[in-house]
Amino acid sequence: MSTTRKDYTDADMAAVSDNPEWTEADFKNAKPFAEVFPELARKLRGRPKSEAPKRQVTLRLDADVLEHFRAAGPGWQSRINADLRKLAGLE
């Protein structure tokens, strides 16, 4: 007789459990979440899709320019993007 919580036995816990052990039949009949709830699975997976997704690029910057933006703290890449948009006349 093993105990799972103080003076409760495994049998006691199983008797009041609303999540019983799976049987072979349960495993055989199980389906992936995304197959059973496809709409919900699409909503729950990862970040929401952006209407204007950003693209990853490699860009070489002068060290002092990079240090200037990084010195202002987190969000330095977004600030570079915002400044480039202004300079290009996109805002």
ABEGO torsion letter per residue (X at the ends): XBBABEABBAAAAAAABABBBBBAAAAAABBBAAAABAAAAAAABEBBBBABBBBBBBBBBBAAAAAAAAAAEBGAAAAAAAAAAAAAGAX
